[in-house]
Amino acid sequence: MTDPASGNFGDRLERAIREKQSVAAVGIDPTLDLLPPGLAARGASGPEDLASALREFCLGLVRAVADLVPAVKPNIAFFEAFGLPGLSVYRATCRAAAEAGLLVIGDVKRGDIGSTAAAYAAGLLDCPRLPRRSPEEAEPPPGEALLGPHDALTLNPWLGSDSVGPFLARGCGRGQGFFILVKTSNPSSSEIQNLRLAEGGTVAERTAGLVRGWGENFRGAGGLSAVGAVVGATHPAELNRFRELLPDAPFLVPGYGAQGGTAAGVVPAFRPEGGGTVISASRSVLRAWRGENRPDDWPGAARRAVLAMNAEIAAALKAAGRRGWR
């Protein structure tokens, strides 16, 4: 991972995408049913063995895809489900990804009142970039926060500017970025996000306007802001509209693969001049060993799934006359 102090997150994201020639981000969402049989059997022996199995799975995934993608997106909820051992694995996963030169997008979806948001921001962002001893190290070095490192975080804006401001103030000037939930990939998102407002537009479109305003002062040399949007791949018809509303925002597009998002469907998320978007896939990569029926080669299966994803998106972009990077 490059030092965040070396530049604006938008510039760092574009650089990472260009270096890897890929716009894919692998979501790391470990569950017991995703573990290959050998690791699952070991994890059934007790909490320590479970943590060891989860660690091997997550760090193995990082190693398998590190040269193929610019970023990983570990979802903290799936680690929290395993208690403190799970959080230890989350930290080890983030650190291993950082050591491998990947951008780490912490999928934390935090959003609370100002003082609570400030506490969340401190816990998630105040991780000095010290030399790493090993991903397996039991405790962080003195002065380093428990969780992280993070290059970017996902945030929930439901409580308004008060809930987002502490993160932007703490992170944007240090090269860290944020992806704000605008139009999420889940089926029921329309229940709130598609509601029409009296002044026109939808709740999601109004949120996009807020995101644009929050990111105005955080654009990098290449024009891309450090403040971006989460827009689901499961809503391809709406991607054009959100890209119009947010021309300078990086997009994090979840829902590719298992949730139904397609390569052709995500093309409108990209900026007309190229770049500005990362496409996230989780289950289709993590459980690729099942589709191949090769549980003993789960790292290879994950790698092949990412190679296929990269090829599919590149072909769709080429067919549409767009580019994945500038």
N, C-alpha and C positions, 0 to 999 in steps of 0.2 A: 504494500500500500504506500502510495506517495504521501508525504507529509501534508496535511490539510493546509498548513500555513503557506504552502507553495502556490496557492491560487484559489480563486473562486470555485465553488463546487460545480457550477455549470460548466466551466472550462475543464475541470478535472474529469467530469463525466464524459464530455466529448472526447477528451484525450484518451481515456480508457477504452471507449468504444472504438475509436480509430485504431488504437494499438492492437486490439484483439480482433478487429474486423467482425465484430459481433454486437448485437443489441440485446442479447439474452441475459437475464438475471435468473439464477436458480434459487427458487424459494426452498428453504430448509425448514420443513415442518414435521419433525419426527413424531410418529405414533407407534405403538407396539405392533399394530397390524402391518406397518410398512417395513418392519425389520425382517431381513431374511431369516429363515428358520434357525440357522446356526446361532446368530446373534440373539434372536428371540429366546431360544432355549437357555443361553447363558444368562440373559437378563432376568429369567424367572427365578433365579437362585436367591435373590435378595436385593435390597436397595443399592448396595455398592456394586454388585455385578450388573444391575440394570444401568447404573450410571456409566459403567465401563463399556457396556454394549452400545448405549446411545452415543457415547463419545467416539467409539470406533466407527460407527455408522456415519455420523456427521462429519468427522474429520476425513474419513475416506471419501465422502462425496466431494468435499472441498478439493482434495488432491486430484480426484478424477476429472474435475472440470476446470481447474484453475487456469489452464492455458487456452481455454475455449471461450470464456465469457469475461466481461468486464466487472461483473458484480455478483454478489450473492445476497439473498434477502431472508435471513433467519427470522422466523415469527416467534416472538418471545412467549406467546401463550402456550405453544406446544411444549416448551421447556418448563414453564411454570407449572404445568400439569404434573410434573414429576417432583415438585418441591425444590428444596435447596440443591439436591444433587442435579436436578435438571438445569437450574440456573448456573451451576458450575459448568455444565456442558455447553450452555449458551455462551458463556464467556470464552470458553476454550475454542468454540467454533468461530466466534468473531475474531479472536486473536489469530487463529490458524489461517483464516481467510486473509486477514491483513498481512500476515507474514508472506503469504503467497502472492501478494501484489494486487489483491482484489479490493474493489470498493465494497464496503459493508453497509447495506441498507437495513437498519434495524426496524423490523415491522412491529412497532409497538402501539401505534394508534392512540397515543396519549391525547387527552383533552380534558382540562379541568379549570377551575377558577385560578386567577393569577398567581396567588401564593403557592398553591399546589402545583401548578404548571412549572413554576420556578424550581420547586423541589424535584420534580420529575426531570427537568432539564439538567439540573446539577448532577443527578445520579446517572443520567444516560450520556451526557456529553463531556463531563469533566474527567476525561481519561487521558492523562499526558502520554504522548507517544514516546515511551521509554523503550530501551532495547528489550526485546522479548527473550526470556530464558528458554521456555518451551511451552507448547500448548497444554501440556499435562500438568503444569505447575499448580500446586494445591491452593495457594493464596496469591493475590496480586501483590506486586511490589509496593512498598510504603508510598502513600500519597496517590495511588491509582484507584479510581472508582471500581466497584465490583463488576459492573456490566460494561461491555464495550470491548474494543473501540468501535465507534460508529462514524461512518462518513456521512450518513444521512439517516433520517428517521421519518416514519409515517406519522401524521398527526390528524386528529379528529377536530374539526373547527366548530363543532356544534355550540360551544360556549362563546364563540366569537373571538374578537381580537385579543381579549385578555388571556385566552387560553393558548394562543399561538405566539404572542409577542415575546414572552420570556425565552422561548426556544430560539427565535430568530435573533434576538439580541445577544444571546450567549454563543450561538453557533455560526451564523453567517459570516461574521468577520474573521472567523478562524478556518474558513474553507469547508465548513460542514453545510449540508443542504437538508431540505425538507420536502416531503411529498404530502400535500394536503388532500384529504378525502374530498372528492368532488362528485364523481359518479361511480359508485362501487359496483363490483361484478356480481354481487349476490342477487338472486331472483326478486327478492322483496324490496330492493333499493328504491323502486319506483313509488312505494307507498309514501315516502317523504320527499325524496329527491326530485321527483317529477311533478310535485304539486305546483299548480300555477299560482303566481303572485298577482295581487291586485294591480300592481304597476306594470305587469307584463313579465314574461319569462317564467322560468321554473326556479325552484329552490337551488337546484344544482347549478343553473346558469348564474344565479346571484352569488353563489359560493365561488364560482370561477372568477367573477368580477372582484371579489375580495382577495382571492389568491393573486390576481394580477396586480392589485394595489400593494399587497404585502411584498411582492417581489420587485417592485419598481426600482428600489435603491440597491438591489443586490445582483445586478447583471454583471456578468464577467466580460472579459475582453472580446469574446466571441459572440456576445449578445444574449447568451442564454443565462437565465436567472438561477440563483441558488434555491429559489422557492418554486416548487413545482406542484403537480397535481396527480392524484391517483384517478385514473379513468379506466373502467373495466373493458377488457377485450370482448366481453359478452354483449356489449352495446355498440356494435360497429356502425350502425346508422347514425349514432350521436357523436362519434369521434370527430368528424369534420367540424361540427358546430363548436365543440370544446377547443379544437385547435385554432379556430377563428377567434374565439374569446381569449385564448392564452397563447399568442404567437411566440412569446419568448420564454415560456415555462417548460422545464423538462417534464415529460410525462412518464409515470410509472404505470404500466398497463398489465394488471394481473388478469388471471382467468384464461390464459392460453392453455390449450390442451385439454386437460381433464374436465374443465368447466365449460368447454365448448368454443372458446376463442380460436380463431383460425389465422393463418398467415395473411390471407387476402383481407380479412376483416380488420387487422390492426394497421394496415397501410395508412389510412387517414390520420393516424396519431402522429405521424412524422411531419416535421416542418417541411414546407415546400422546397426549401433550399437544401434539405438533408439534415438528418440527425435529430437530436432533442428528445429521444424516446428510448426507454428500456422496456422490454417485454418479459414478464415474469411467468415462469412455469414451475410448479411444485410437484404435485402428485405424478404427473406424466413422466417426470425425471426420477423421483424417488422410488416409484414402484415399477420402473421399466424392467427390472429383473423378472417381475411376474409375467409381463407380456412376452418376454423371451423364454420364460420358463428356465431361467439360469440363475438360481439363487446363489450359487457359489461364485458367480461373476457379477455381483450387483454393482461394483464400481464400473466395470466395463459396460454394463447395460445402461447405467446413467450417462456415461460418456457418449455412447452411441445415440441416446435420445437427444442429447444436446447438439451433437453434430447434425442430426436430422432437423432439429428445430432451426439451427443456424441456416441450413441450406434452404429450408422451406421459406423462411422470412426473406432471405436474400433474393430468392426467385420471385417472390410476390412483389417486392420492392422494384426489382428490375422490370417486371412486366408492367408495373404502374408508372414507370419513368421517375421513380423517387430513389433516394439514396438513404442508407442507414446511418451514414456519417458524412461529415463535411471534409 
